[in-house]
């Protein structure tokens, strides 16, 4: 039985590597030094992602669905305590997994390639080998494991950029100031840096690019789920507002050959995109305006980044430039009521610390949409943890 450490800061990476479509085979995963609260959250999280979870002698059994989940099962079974997120961040930052792509390498070779001190690097890799990310095949010589391969940068759903973004310096600035948010209601990151996260990424383009790539990696399966769930055949032109690298509009256009897409984001983002010829990249700022001419306007994980005032501004700009009776499609997490477990409730805390935005319930989205001139018509669950909120321009 594979034993995995679970701590609050580690839940996100488990969520990131579990594909949302369950299969028939199960992988038994036992929580190392289990805590009842974390066990409950983890169970609920996997269920929400579409996996089947059952308790068997204090173990969790999760339906296997893709190679990244298999990686957890294939790592050597052993008992280990919680893994400090900085250890994974450092391995991702240094591209150690990429360096081990073809064959094992000595610590001297890896230290030379990463510009690090060999003894210090060995201590890091030895720790990560103890949890199955690497394996020490001979004295101070390391090879990559299937679990470690999830951190390689060339995979479309690589967790490398997610690890760098979520465990890196920028997010640490917010979390190190988290009490400020709890005591004042203000955004911890803004108070710590004197600027918003978006201004920070604009001033630190390398960090901004890592964050953008991390979102693309996390939402690859979401994009596929949205394209497969919703009937886009009714539209001619879809405007993807704040679409980053274009993974969502690309997935939709591939599934519907008649469609044309517009990918809209900030100039520094649009400068880096590479999309299909049927997708037109346009640079701009959705707080000022959005491209006109679309019969559907699409936003994935955009509204949750902002407070109600700024969200209303974005929605009203879409309303203004949208065709009559045009449709608005928001791809967001819908918070369930009361005590029902939800990954979105934990993402909501990240929003509090990092952006000042928040996750919302269906009723809260209905009110927000009404205030901006839309009528919420239906909420469509997808195989991912996000739902499609459909609204019509009034």
Secondary structure, 3 states (H helix, E strand, C coil): CEEECCCHHHHHHHHHHCCCCCCCCEEEEEECCCCHHHHHHHHHHHHHCCCCEEEECCEEEEECCCHHHHHHHHCCCCCCCCCCHHHHHHHHHCCHHHHCCCCCEEHHHHHHHHCCCHHHHHHHHHHHHCCCCEEEEECCEEEECHHHHCCCCCCCCCCHHHHHHHCCHHHHHHHCCHHHHHHHCCCHHHHHHCCCHHHHHHHCHHHHHHHHHHHHHHHHHHHHHHHHHCCCCCCCEEEEECCCCCHHHHHHHHHCCCCEEEEEECHHHHCCCCCCCCEEEEECCCCCCCCCCCCEEEEECCHHHCCHHHHHHHHHHHHHHCCCCCEEEEEECECCCCCCCCHHHHHHHHHHHHCCCCCECHHHHHHHHHHCCEEEEEEEECCCCCEEEEEEEC
